[in-house]
Amino acid sequence: MPATRSSQQLTLQSFGEISRFLREGVADEESRQLRDSLGMLSNHIDSAVRTRRTGTDTAAITGRVVALATCAREHQLFLTGLGSGWHALYEFGAYQRALRELRTATAEWLETLERRSPREHAAFDAFELLAWRTLGEALLLIDMYEHSSDPPSELPSPARPGRRTSTLGRVLGWLGRWRKPKR
């Protein structure tokens, strides 16, 4: 029996799985374009993290991080061209701040790689934490935008017994477990 969409979304445990999730639903053209751009960013994050975790070739890791930095810059430029419906959302500003912080963490990680600094491990950990946070902010932004364009119901409906948690709620709950610093 094929898995339903909601049961598939419970398994978003890698950056690549987030990228696949982003390709699933589309509300409008700008939403599709944002999902595509975010999917590329997620793929670059996944590639850099996987290369760092599985290899020791500093040049290969550095190459992935440079490609990621370029993609993050292009994604941030793409955001500036989105319509006013996106810019009006509080979550849009929060996502832009998270993306700027991710770009800064990426640059710091790249610098430690290039210098072969003993701080590289700490820079990588900071980057990975911000990557999860940034993608969580992006998913929240998309969810809020797509729900703000839904037609309003006549009366707000009370929570229905047995109703499942939203996809975003499950993803953010899962992301919250990874956001706590390990000591």
NORCORFEN-V588089 format. One record per run of one state. SS is the DSSP state (A for helix, B for strand, O for the rest). FROM is the first residue (numbers start at 1). TO is the last residue. If there is no record, write none. Layout:
SS;FROM;TO + SS;FROM;TO
//
This chain:
O;1;4 + A;5;11 + O;12;14 + A;15;22 + O;23;28 + A;29;54 + O;55;57 + A;58;80 + O;81;83 + A;84;87 + O;88;89 + A;90;115 + O;116;119 + A;120;148 + O;149;166 + A;167;179 + O;180;183
//
